[in-house]
């Protein structure tokens, strides 16, 4: 059972021997079976090359993160540098829409996100740096129009900060490695955590683990 994120240093209580990242990218490059890179640009050579470059030169202090292979299986804890880039560099790495959400802390219109109604088995990674963030196992239909989860795949991989941009306090959810804006978390979700991680599809890369049709025949 996945555990809920507990408030810790660097995380706010919400309002109302392992494979390297390069190894993961190399595996993704050669996948032809269970895993499909569905997000735009994720499976391209350009994205893989850029993610390898980010991993090779993170420019930030090392932190402990939980690593997962694309099937959602844990590969243990790894030490990886926090990724730091200038706004100009992020604009080169992300599409305009992704930059607006992930770096500009924007919000998609409700019911417009690519993953709002996606419930097939798979793993959700950070679009900016590839960190594993959420699993389809904890995704649910909140009726709000945004992809919703009741817990992250590992508490180490996300962090939260207070957000008063609308005048009232909310709890922002960010990728722990690149500080990318993901969405917000609220205390109106289902058991066992009673949390609702309300996320933007543009901040996520969905890696499907659905079995291909020819394997089922």
HELIX and SHEET records of a PDB file:
HELIX    1   1 UNK A   21  UNK A   29  1                                   9    
HELIX    2   2 UNK A   45  UNK A   56  1                                  12    
HELIX    3   3 UNK A   87  UNK A   93  1                                   7    
HELIX    4   4 UNK A   96  UNK A  102  1                                   7    
HELIX    5   5 UNK A  136  UNK A  138  5                                   3    
HELIX    6   6 UNK A  155  UNK A  157  5                                   3    
HELIX    7   7 UNK A  201  UNK A  203  5                                   3    
HELIX    8   8 UNK A  213  UNK A  216  1                                   4    
SHEET    1   A 4 UNK A  36  UNK A  37  0                                        
SHEET    2   A 4 UNK A 204  UNK A 208 -1                                        
SHEET    3   A 4 UNK A 122  UNK A 126 -1                                        
SHEET    4   A 4 UNK A 132  UNK A 135 -1                                        
SHEET    1   B 2 UNK A  59  UNK A  68  0                                        
SHEET    2   B 2 UNK A  74  UNK A  83 -1                                        
SHEET    1   C 6 UNK A 139  UNK A 140  0                                        
SHEET    2   C 6 UNK A 147  UNK A 149 -1                                        
SHEET    3   C 6 UNK A 196  UNK A 199 -1                                        
SHEET    4   C 6 UNK A 181  UNK A 186 -1                                        
SHEET    5   C 6 UNK A 170  UNK A 175 -1                                        
SHEET    6   C 6 UNK A 158  UNK A 163 -1                                        
END                                                                             
